Amino acid sequence: MTIKKTSPSVAVPYFRPEALKFLRDLAKHNDREWFQPRKETFDAELKEPMLALVRKVTDAMQEFAPDYVRPAEKSLFRLYRDTRFSANKAPYKTHVAAWWPRHGCEKTSGAGFYFHVEAKEVIIAAGAWMPEKDQLAQIRHWLVDNHERFRKLLRSAALRKAFAEFEGNPLVRAPKGFDPEHPSADLVKCRQWGISVSLPPEAALDPKLAATVVRYFKLATPVVDALNESIVAAQAPKKKVLFGLR
């Protein structure tokens, strides 16, 4: 079966109603037999507009977050799900998403910026999710010494107005090696440190979508940079000691 391509020939940095319809239909027919004849429609209605959006957002980030600038193709997540260890064998994600990690953290988690469009909502987020073991420890140790500074960033009136809530997914008890009575304990118990906002799906259709994403990312940059401080410091090359002197 051949599905006719109906989208504009030049991708714009926002989406058409057909994109949301495609995602709704994909949720109902999440199999290769349905998707393969419609792959051109996916590319035209979702992949290309998403790349155009990522490029526009990334261009703006040159001014306030240059350490997170990367080619759009590398920011975009694949649509295909990794089903190897999942009971859910549906082959496709029902959203399109992009991630902007800091330079040097491309192959790890670190803290970064996230954008996501699905049929029911648009998500804009920033922070560190599921950091690897070493990075988890680095962030926690950093928070012991910098919890007051980090709380001040989270208490920013502009940040609190823009983002719905702080997402920590905390442990019940303080992790081993950390003082449960220390004033940083509530932050140290977290397994992730993120802020996010959920917008209605119609936000994806707004020609000003890129400007909206940029506004949220700009507000979140101090939080993301703070979470990456210890990770970046650990990655920095160590100075050689010459004759016992630095």
N, C-alpha and C positions, 0 to 999 in steps of 0.2 A: 504494500500500500504506500502511495506517495502522498505526503502531506504538504500542501502548498505553503510556501513561506509568505507571510503577510506583513512583516515588519519593515520599518524604514531601512534604506540601504546604508545610511550613515548612523552609527550608534550615538545616542545622546546619553549624558550621565544621569539618567533617571529611567523609570520603567513605564511601560504602557499597561493598561488593564489586562491585556493578553498575557503578560508575564505572571500576574497573580492567578489568572485562570489556569495557566499551565501548571503552576505549583499545586493548585487545588486538585487538578486532574491527576497529577503525578502521585499525590497522596492516595488517591483512589486506585490507581493502576501502576503500582510500583514494581514493574517487571520489565525485562528487556524487550519483550514482544511489543509492549505498548510504546516504550521510549524510543527504540531504534528508528522507526520510521518518522519520528518527530524530533530527532536530534537537531536538524537544521532549525526548527522552530525554537528549540531551547537555546541554541547558539545565538540566534538573532534577537530573541526577546529577553533573554536573561544574561548569557555569558558576555556578549559584546557590550550591552549597556553597563553591566557590572564592571567590566574592564575600563570603560570610559569614565565611570564614576571614581574608581580607584585611582586612575591617573590624575583626575582633577583634584581629588583630596590630597594625593601625594604631592602634587605640585605646590599646594598651599602649605603643606607641612614643612617645606624647605625653610620657611620663615620661623616656625616655632618648635619644630621637632625634627631637625635635619638628621639626627642620628637614627631615625626610623624610616628614612626614605629608601625605597627599593623599587625595582621594576614591578609593574602592576601584575604581570603574569606570575611572579613569585609570591605576591600577597594573596592571590586568589586561591581558595581551597578547591580541591577536586570535588566534583559532584558524587563520585563513586564512594560508597561506604566500605570500610574495612569490616567484613563480616566473619573473619576467621575465628574470632573468639566471642561472637555474639549469637544469641539464640534467634535474634531477628535477622533473617537472611535477605531482607529487602535490599536490592543492589544500589539504590540511589538515596541521597539525602533529599529532603523535601524543602530545602532552603538553599540559598546561595550566600556565601560568606567570604570575608577577607580578613587577614590578620597582618598587622604591621609590627614585627618584633624589632628590638634594638639591634644595631650592627653588632655582630659577634655572638648573637643569641639565635641566629636563624635556625640552627639545628637543635636548639634546646627550647625551653619554655620562656624563661625570663618574664618580664612584664612588657606589655605592648597595648595596641589598640585593635578593636574588633568591630566589625560591621556585618549585619546579617539581615537578609530579607526572606520572609516566608509568607505564606498566604494569609496568616492571621495577625502578623505583627512585623515591625521593623525594630531591630535591636542595635543599639549603639553602646559599646562598653569599653572599659579600659582597666588594666590591672594585671595581676599575675594569677593564672589558673593552673592548677595541677603542676607546680614547679617540680623539677626533678629533685632527687634527694639532697644533693649538695646545695642547690639553689634554695631549697626550702630552709635548710639550716642557715645559710648566709642571710636570708631575709629575716629570719627569727632573731639571730644575733644582732643584726642591725637595729631591729625594733627595740631590743632591750635598751640600747643606748639612745635611740632616737624616737621613742614612742610619743613624747610630747610634741615634737616637731611634726610627726606623721598625723597625730590627732588634729593639730592645728590646720593642716592641709585639708583634712576631711571635714572640718567644721566651717570651711570657707562658705560664706553665704551664697555666693554664686554657684559653687559646686553642689551644695545641698539643694538648691532650687532646681538645678538642671537634672541631677541624677536621683533616682528614686530611693536607693538604699545602698548600704555597704554590704557586700557579700563575702562572708568569711568562712562559712562551712567549718565551724570550730570543733576541735576535739572536746571531749568531756573533761579531761584533765590536761594539765600542762605537760608538754612532751618531756621526755627524759633529759635531764641535764639543765632544765630551766626551773627557776624558783616560782612556785605557784602563787607566792605572796607578793611577787614583784609587781609594781604598778603597770608593767607592760604585759602582764600575764594574759589578759583577754585577747590582745592582738597576737601574742606568741602562739596561743592555742589554735589560731586560724590555720587552715590548710590551703587557703587561697585569700587573696586580697583584691577585691574587684568592685567597681562601681558600674552601674548600667542603667539604661532607661529603655522602656518599651514604648514605641510609638504605634499608632494605628497603621494598618497596611496601606492606607491611602497616602501616607507620607512618602512611600516609594514612588508615587506617581508625580510628585511635586518637582517641577523644573529646578527648584532651589534645594533639592535634596543634598547635593554636594556641600553647599554652604552650611546646611544644618549639621551634617556630619563633622565638618571642620570646626564649627562652633563648639560642639561637645568635646572633640578631641583636644582642642586648645585649652579648654577648662581643665581637662584631666591630665594634661602633660606634667604638671609638678608632681602629681601622685605617682605616675608611671616612672618618671625619672628617679624619684626617691626610692621606689621599690627596686630599681635596677642598680642603685649605688654600690651595694656590697658585691653584686654579681660582676659588675664592671671592674671593681677593684681587684677581685680575685682573678680576673682574666688578664690584668695588666702584667706585662713582663717584669720580672724581678730584676732590680738593679744588681749588677755584679759588685762583689766586694773585692777591692784591690788593696793588698797589704793591710787588711784589717780596717781600712778606712772607707767611708762611703763618699 
